[in-house]
Amino acid sequence: MKPTRARAYTLACVATLALLGACTVGPKYERPSVATPPAYKEAGEWKIAQPRDEVNRGKWWEIFGDAQLNALIEQVDISNQNVIAAEARFRQARALVQQARAGLFPTVTGAASATRSGSGTGSTSSTTNRRGGGGTANDYNLSLDATWEADVWGRVRKTVESNVAGAQASAADLETARLSAQAELALDYFQLRVLDVQQQLLDDSVAAFQKSLDVTRNRYNAGVAGKVDVAQGETQLKGTQAQAIDVGVQRAQLEHAIAILIGKPPAEFALARTALNVAIPSVPLGLPSELLERRPDIAAAERRVAAANAQIGVAQAAFFPALTLSASGGFQSSVLPQLLTLPSRFWAIGPALAQTIFDAGLRRALTDQAIAVFDANVAAYRQAVLGGFQEVEDNLAALRILEQEANVQEDAVQAARQSVELTLNQYKAGTVSYLNVVIVQTAQLANERTAVGIRGQRLAAAVTLVKALGGGWTDSELPSPRGLSIRDEKAQRNIEIRVTPPGR
């Protein structure tokens, strides 16, 4: 074949394969439909925060106005091991995109070899052999080989599409892990602060009960109070001291949990006791339809549906023949000085067509499996949406009901304080026994602790509501297909976290 005809043949092959490459089998992806209510049931008279961006983009925890909480949560991205592991899984998924895209391009290999071979000729003259007259021969080879499987039916493109969607799901998983760690830290922190307030209440009560016991003992020594009053006072004091000690166990465990969340050994972390000066924030809800775009776990579930849909196309492409274009060329000679000369060159080019004729139903089974995986992912996506709606409704209801309970409980605290004051005056006047004093003081302490506990529940519901709404995240932050193919670009800065290895 003449060189001009060879070039024409090559161009014809490439053009034909390019036209065939426009074909793609498999279903076109459409996001599964989900039932979305027009408004949240439990929103009721919910006041929308003004402006709508009260939940800061990213740093949602700043709405609570606690500087120490802000400093702790900032460490989650740097040191939390679950977040670091999720970021590594995202990088792994992005590498899979690169692997799949490599299939769109030819594979080119180079080879260089030098061999000396011989066969029995009855001659033992090595000089004669080097001149080519005996049973030995030299062979020198320098070549390039290129192989390209034309993506005629879209198998590679569907694989890339699936891996891109999988990498986007992994990026959303990273955001889910980050948001979960941040919310868990905020919940533990507020619960610890609630215990600090309760600890202060118990300490104050112990001091008050000690004074009351001292008064009762003096009255007993003066003969105006019975021994039973002293016993009741001692019982009350010791029981309250035991409660104060028990709070220390819970606080220590919460402190340890916070240390782990920021990646520190518990022995290297401590939080000083302080008051709980945090207001319940107003959280903007938005519409239920926006939840599909704001929650990273829902976005991850939807991206897995897209990945499973593309895998159906990959499975269906196996029913069609595979076209491969191979080309090779180089130089070959038995004399090294003549290797890179025109007479020593060689080349070959040509397509190959391969088709599986019988596989005992393997391809059909793989296609059925891909369809079943798609259906399962659709169900998981819809369940994630339903779960998201439930979490929002649950915490809206909790905030609404707990606010009512807090108002009633505050009235109960005021009434208990007044009851203690009146009963103490009656006891001093000798009109009631000390048992009455113990009863009303115990009731006051219980009501004070209940009020603090309700405040903690309201803060926990606010944190969980922000988490249920996605924490200010939106699916526009998912990496684009192009961004997944570029390392360390700006498109990845909102996804990746930088971890400094120890010792650097």
FENPEGI-V130198 format. One record per residue. N is the residue number from 0. PSI is psi in radians with two decimals (999 if undefined). Layout:
n & psi
N & PSI
N & PSI
//
This chain:
n & psi
0 & 2.28
1 & 2.72
2 & -0.72
3 & -0.69
4 & -0.59
5 & -0.74
6 & -0.71
7 & -0.69
8 & -0.74
9 & -0.80
10 & -0.65
11 & -0.73
12 & -0.81
13 & -0.75
14 & -0.74
15 & -0.78
16 & -0.60
17 & -0.71
18 & -0.74
19 & -0.52
20 & -0.23
21 & -0.23
22 & 2.41
23 & 2.18
24 & 2.87
25 & 2.73
26 & 2.55
27 & 2.41
28 & 2.35
29 & 2.33
30 & 2.30
31 & 2.49
32 & 2.54
33 & 2.59
34 & 2.12
35 & 2.07
36 & 2.69
37 & -0.43
38 & 2.83
39 & 2.34
40 & -0.75
41 & 0.03
42 & -0.78
43 & -2.12
44 & 0.48
45 & 2.28
46 & 2.10
47 & 2.25
48 & 2.51
49 & 2.18
50 & 3.00
51 & -0.34
52 & 0.51
53 & -0.68
54 & 1.80
55 & 2.52
56 & 1.92
57 & -1.16
58 & 1.13
59 & -0.46
60 & -0.27
61 & -0.23
62 & -0.29
63 & -0.26
64 & 0.59
65 & 1.92
66 & -0.66
67 & -0.67
68 & -0.74
69 & -0.79
70 & -0.65
71 & -0.79
72 & -0.53
73 & -0.42
74 & -0.18
75 & -0.81
76 & -0.56
77 & -0.70
78 & -0.20
79 & 2.14
80 & -0.57
81 & -0.68
82 & -0.72
83 & -0.71
84 & -0.70
85 & -0.64
86 & -0.65
87 & -0.66
88 & -0.60
89 & -0.77
90 & -0.61
91 & -0.76
92 & -0.64
93 & -0.62
94 & -0.59
95 & -0.58
96 & -0.77
97 & -0.71
98 & -0.75
99 & -0.72
100 & -0.47
101 & -0.45
102 & -0.22
103 & -0.17
104 & 2.76
105 & 2.72
106 & 2.14
107 & 2.24
108 & 2.61
109 & 2.61
110 & 2.52
111 & 2.33
112 & 2.70
113 & 2.09
114 & 2.65
115 & 2.16
116 & 2.80
117 & 2.87
118 & 2.77
119 & 2.12
120 & -0.06
121 & -0.10
122 & 2.51
123 & 0.17
124 & 1.92
125 & -0.53
126 & -0.79
127 & -0.69
128 & -0.72
129 & -0.45
130 & 0.03
131 & 0.12
132 & -0.10
133 & -2.58
134 & 0.26
135 & 2.73
136 & 2.62
137 & 2.61
138 & 2.10
139 & 2.38
140 & 2.33
141 & 2.03
142 & 2.78
143 & 2.37
144 & 2.35
145 & 2.34
146 & 2.31
147 & 2.09
148 & 1.96
149 & 2.29
150 & 1.13
151 & -0.78
152 & 0.16
153 & 0.30
154 & -0.82
155 & -0.74
156 & -0.68
157 & -0.60
158 & -0.75
159 & -0.79
160 & -0.75
161 & -0.76
162 & -0.59
163 & -0.83
164 & -0.67
165 & -0.69
166 & -0.66
167 & -0.67
168 & -0.68
169 & -0.64
170 & -0.70
171 & -0.62
172 & -0.67
173 & -0.77
174 & -0.62
175 & -0.77
176 & -0.72
177 & -0.83
178 & -0.70
179 & -0.76
180 & -0.73
181 & -0.80
182 & -0.71
183 & -0.69
184 & -0.77
185 & -0.72
186 & -0.80
187 & -0.69
188 & -0.82
189 & -0.63
190 & -0.66
191 & -0.72
192 & -0.60
193 & -0.73
194 & -0.60
195 & -0.74
196 & -0.75
197 & -0.63
198 & -0.74
199 & -0.70
200 & -0.78
201 & -0.70
202 & -0.75
203 & -0.68
204 & -0.70
205 & -0.76
206 & -0.73
207 & -0.72
208 & -0.56
209 & -0.71
210 & -0.74
211 & -0.69
212 & -0.67
213 & -0.73
214 & -0.75
215 & -0.70
216 & -0.69
217 & -0.69
218 & -0.63
219 & -0.76
220 & -0.50
221 & -0.11
222 & 0.23
223 & -0.01
224 & 2.65
225 & 2.89
226 & -0.53
227 & -0.57
228 & -0.71
229 & -0.75
230 & -0.71
231 & -0.68
232 & -0.71
233 & -0.70
234 & -0.79
235 & -0.78
236 & -0.87
237 & -0.67
238 & -0.70
239 & -0.66
240 & -0.67
241 & -0.70
242 & -0.71
243 & -0.68
244 & -0.69
245 & -0.59
246 & -0.58
247 & -0.58
248 & -0.86
249 & -0.71
250 & -0.74
251 & -0.72
252 & -0.67
253 & -0.68
254 & -0.70
255 & -0.71
256 & -0.70
257 & -0.69
258 & -0.75
259 & -0.67
260 & -0.50
261 & 0.24
262 & 0.55
263 & 2.59
264 & 2.46
265 & -0.54
266 & -0.33
267 & 0.23
268 & 2.44
269 & 2.55
270 & 2.17
271 & 2.61
272 & 2.38
273 & 2.95
274 & 2.80
275 & 1.63
276 & 1.12
277 & 2.26
278 & 2.70
279 & 2.05
280 & 2.78
281 & 2.17
282 & 2.13
283 & 2.31
284 & -0.82
285 & -2.99
286 & 2.67
287 & -0.60
288 & -0.47
289 & -0.31
290 & -0.55
291 & -0.41
292 & -0.24
293 & -0.31
294 & 2.16
295 & -0.54
296 & -0.62
297 & -0.72
298 & -0.70
299 & -0.73
300 & -0.71
301 & -0.69
302 & -0.54
303 & -0.52
304 & -0.80
305 & -0.70
306 & -0.73
307 & -0.63
308 & -0.74
309 & -0.57
310 & -0.44
311 & -0.76
312 & -0.67
313 & -0.76
314 & -0.70
315 & -0.51
316 & -0.38
317 & -0.25
318 & -0.20
319 & 2.72
320 & 2.68
321 & 2.29
322 & 2.24
323 & 2.28
324 & 2.15
325 & 2.51
326 & 2.51
327 & 2.68
328 & 2.81
329 & -2.65
330 & 2.49
331 & 2.29
332 & 2.72
333 & -0.09
334 & 2.09
335 & -0.78
336 & -0.38
337 & 0.14
338 & -0.81
339 & 0.67
340 & 2.81
341 & -0.71
342 & -0.31
343 & -0.09
344 & 2.74
345 & 2.76
346 & 2.78
347 & 2.48
348 & 2.54
349 & 2.65
350 & 2.80
351 & 2.44
352 & 2.24
353 & 2.40
354 & 2.30
355 & 2.18
356 & -0.69
357 & 2.24
358 & 0.28
359 & 0.60
360 & 0.19
361 & -0.85
362 & -0.69
363 & -0.69
364 & -0.71
365 & -0.64
366 & -0.78
367 & -0.68
368 & -0.77
369 & -0.68
370 & -0.73
371 & -0.70
372 & -0.70
373 & -0.83
374 & -0.70
375 & -0.68
376 & -0.59
377 & -0.79
378 & -0.72
379 & -0.66
380 & -0.84
381 & -0.63
382 & -0.65
383 & -0.68
384 & -0.80
385 & -0.75
386 & -0.65
387 & -0.77
388 & -0.72
389 & -0.77
390 & -0.71
391 & -0.84
392 & -0.74
393 & -0.81
394 & -0.47
395 & -0.79
396 & -0.73
397 & -0.80
398 & -0.73
399 & -0.81
400 & -0.69
401 & -0.54
402 & -0.75
403 & -0.77
404 & -0.68
405 & -0.70
406 & -0.77
407 & -0.71
408 & -0.59
409 & -0.67
410 & -0.68
411 & -0.66
412 & -0.77
413 & -0.71
414 & -0.68
415 & -0.70
416 & -0.72
417 & -0.66
418 & -0.71
419 & -0.79
420 & -0.80
421 & -0.74
422 & -0.66
423 & -0.72
424 & -0.69
425 & -0.66
426 & -0.76
427 & -0.50
428 & -0.15
429 & 0.29
430 & -0.30
431 & 2.83
432 & 2.94
433 & -0.39
434 & -0.68
435 & -0.66
436 & -0.78
437 & -0.74
438 & -0.84
439 & -0.59
440 & -0.72
441 & -0.69
442 & -0.69
443 & -0.81
444 & -0.75
445 & -0.73
446 & -0.66
447 & -0.79
448 & -0.65
449 & -0.70
450 & -0.73
451 & -0.71
452 & -0.69
453 & -0.68
454 & -0.73
455 & -0.68
456 & -0.66
457 & -0.73
458 & -0.71
459 & -0.70
460 & -0.65
461 & -0.77
462 & -0.80
463 & -0.57
464 & -0.77
465 & -0.74
466 & -0.74
467 & -0.47
468 & 0.00
469 & -0.02
470 & 0.48
471 & 0.01
472 & 2.65
473 & 2.74
474 & -0.13
475 & -0.27
476 & -0.07
477 & 2.50
478 & 2.47
479 & 2.83
480 & -0.67
481 & -0.70
482 & -0.52
483 & -0.29
484 & -0.02
485 & 2.23
486 & 2.38
487 & 0.60
488 & 2.99
489 & -0.50
490 & -0.33
491 & -0.09
492 & -0.49
493 & -0.13
494 & -0.83
495 & 2.69
496 & 2.58
497 & 2.19
498 & 2.15
499 & 2.03
500 & 2.62
501 & 2.47
502 & 0.02
503 & 999
//
